[in-house]
Amino acid sequence: MPIAVICGGTLRAFDRHHPAQEYISLQLPVANVTQKVAVTIGDGKTIGGFFNKPLELDWSYTLVLRVVSQQDGKKRFVCAAYKSFYISSGRMAKLVSSLLIIALLIGLLVFLAHRRWGHKLQRPREQVFTPLIRTRPGVSTEVGVSKLLDVMVKMRLFNDNSDDEDGEVDGMTMEYRNLSNYPLHSCSVGQDPHNASKSRYHTILPYDNSRVVLRDGSSCDGFINASYIDGYRKPNYYIATQGASAGGRDREQVTPDPTHC
């Protein structure tokens, strides 16, 4: 009820059948107030004919001080409203905390369920093989068997500062020119000192991510100077390896291991 209505309206004593209705806690006649008087709201006493009902827990209250004067048969009201206050038992805070925790758990479960179903609904991606070096359209890198020796000799003698006599560069030469002179990936296994004797050429080592791992039980790294090479339509289709050396393994007694140690 608005303060203006409370100030000028007719108020009654506390009614236990209507506990939420405005009521008069106590009344002090002016004739009885000769000095400063201290009162306590909700002390359970009856003052001025009104029961000062004890305050309930988990209820909000607004305290209004109303001064009533009468002159020439007319009543006048002057009111002062204090800031509302709340009597807490702590149960409401516990209830809010519990509801918040439950809401967070429900949100987490919904998120996990959505993520799980999202993974199931995703269609598996097709494996696409991309060549390591992209050639120009119309340039062929295929070499016939009869011309393989000539191509290898040409690669051996190839100089970056010179092109073919006719000024044209074939696809194989272009790929060779684009090869890096520095390692592009880690070669830590091949650089390990105990694997030094297993490579014929110590400056040509396999990458860790594409090397062939042997399954012979002699060591955990299963090292051999060999690497998988992608084919035109299938990855890891070929294996390139160096020739056997005096300290190398017997190639007849080892087999590639598809899984690393």
N, C-alpha and C positions, 0 to 999 in steps of 0.2 A: 504494500500500500504506500502511495506517495507520502512524503513527510508533511506536506501541506494538509492532506486529509487527516493524518494522524493528529496534527496539532490542533485543528479546529473541530474534529469529530468527537463522537461519544465513544469512549473506551470503557472496557469492562475488566473485571478481574480475570485471572487465568481460568480457562475452562479445559479440563483434562480431556474432554471429548473433542476439542478442537485445539490441539497443542500448537499448531502452526499459526493460529490467529494472534493478532496484536493484543497485548494485555498490559495492565498497569501492575508494575512490580511493587511499588510502595508509594505512599502519599504522606507528605509532611505539611501539616497546616502551618501558616505563617506565625500564628500565635504561639506555637510550640518551639519555634526556631529563634532562640535568643543568642545563640553563639554558633560557631562553626560546628557542623555535624558531619561525621564520617559514616557513610553507609556502604554496604557491600551488596552488589547485585547478585542474586541467586544464593543468599545465605540460608534460605528456608524458613525465615521468620515472617511473622505477620506484622506489618507496620502501616499504621493509618487505615486499618481495615482491609488491607490487600495482602494476599499471600505472595511473598517474594520467592517464587518458585526457583529451585536449584537449576542451574544451566545444564543442558544435556550435551553429551559428547557427540562429536561429528555434526554439530548444528552451527549455523551462522546466525549471528545476532546483530541488530542495530539498536543502539541505545539513544533514546530521545528524552531530553529534559524539557518538561513543559511547565511553564509558570502561568497560573490562572489568576486573574484579578477580576473583581466585579465592582462596577461603579454605575450608579443611576440605573440599576437593574440590568445592566448589560455586562456580559462576560467578555473578557479579552484574553487572548492567548499569545504567549511568546515562547517560541521553541528553539532549542539548540540540538542539532543532531551530531552525534559522534561517529567516528569512522567505524564501519562494520568490522567485526572480529569473528574468528572461527575457533571453536573448541575442538581440538583434535585428540583422538584416542590413539592415533598411529595406525589404525586398521585401514583407513582409506589409502594411506601411503603404501602399505603392503599390498593392498588390492591393485592399485595402479601399477606398482612394480611387477606384480605377477602377470597382469594383463599385457604389459609391455614385453616381458620375456616370452610369453606365449605367442604374441604377434611376431616377434623376431624369429622364433622357431618355425612358425608356419611359413613365414616368408622364405626362410632358408630351405625348407623342404620343397616349397613350390619352385624355387630357383633350381635346386638339384634335379627335381623331376623334369622340369622343362629342358634343362641341359642334356639330361640322359635321353629323353625322347627326341631332342633335336639331333643328337648324334645318330640315332637309329634311322631317322627319316632322311638323313643326308645320303645321297647316292654316291657309291664309291667312284672315286676319280679314276679315269683311265690312265694307265701309265704311258706317258709320252716320252719317246726317246729324242733328245735334242743333240745333234752333233756338237763336239767341242769347238769346232771351227766352222763358221758359216761362210760358205763360198758364194761367189757371185752367181746370179741366175744364168744358166746356159753354160757354165764352166764345169767340165767333167773332171773328176779326180780318179776315175777308174783307169787301171793300168793292166794291159794284157800280159799274160805269162811270158810270152815271147819277148816283150819289151822290158820286163822287170829288171834284168841286169843292166840295161842301158840307163834306166831311170835311177837305179842305185848308184851307178858311177857318176851320173850327173849330180845327184845330191851330194855325193862325196866331194866333188870338185866345185860345188856351187859357191859363188861369191856374191855377198849381198850388194856389192857395188856394180855388178854386171848383170845384164839380162841376156836373153837369147839373141842370136845374131840377127834374127828377123824382127827383133823388137817385141815379140809376143811372149807372154808368160803363161804356161799351161797351169791347170788346176793343181796338180801335185806340187809343182814348184812354188805356187802361191801358198799352199798349206805349209810347206817346209819353211818358207820365209817368215810366216806368222808364228812359228814356234818360238817359245820363250827360251832364252839362254840361262835363265835362273829358275830354281825350284819354285813351283806354284803352291805346293803343299808340304806338310811335314814329312821328313824321311828319318825319323828318330830311330826306328828299329834297324834300318840298314846302317845307320851311323854308329850303332852300339859296337864297342870294341870287340866283343866276343863273336860278332858276326862279320868282322872284317875279312876273315879268310874264306868266307863263303861267296864272295863276289869277285869275278874276274877283273872287272873294271871298277875301281873304288870311287870314281867320279860319276858313275851312272848308277843311281840307287832308286829303288821303287818307292812310290808314295805309300804312306801308312794306310791311306783310305782306299787304295786299289791294289795293294800287293796280295800275292797268293800266299796263303797260310798253309803250311804242310802239317799233315796229321801222322807223325811218326813217333810221337811220345818222347823224343830226345830232349826237347826244350819247350817251354811254354809259348815262345813267340813263333815257333815253327818257321823260321826265316829261310827264304830262298829268294834270290834276286830274280823275281818274276812278277809280272803285273797282268791284271785282267785288262782286256781291250774290248771296247764296245763294237758290235757288228753294225751293219746298216739298219737292221730291224730289231735287234735284240742286244741288251746290255750284257757285258761280261761274257761275250760269245767266244773270244779268243784269249790265249795266254801267250805273252811274249817273255822269253827268259834268255839269260846269257848262257854261253856255252860252259860246260863243266870245267872246273879248275882242280888243281891238285888237292886243295883243301875242301872241295865241295862235297855235296852228298851224292850218294848213288841214286840217280833219278828213277831207277827201276823199283826202288823199295819205298818210295814216298808217294802219297796221294794228297791232293788239295783238300783242305778242311773248309766247308762252307761257313763255319762259325768260328770266330776268333776265341782265344782262350779268355 
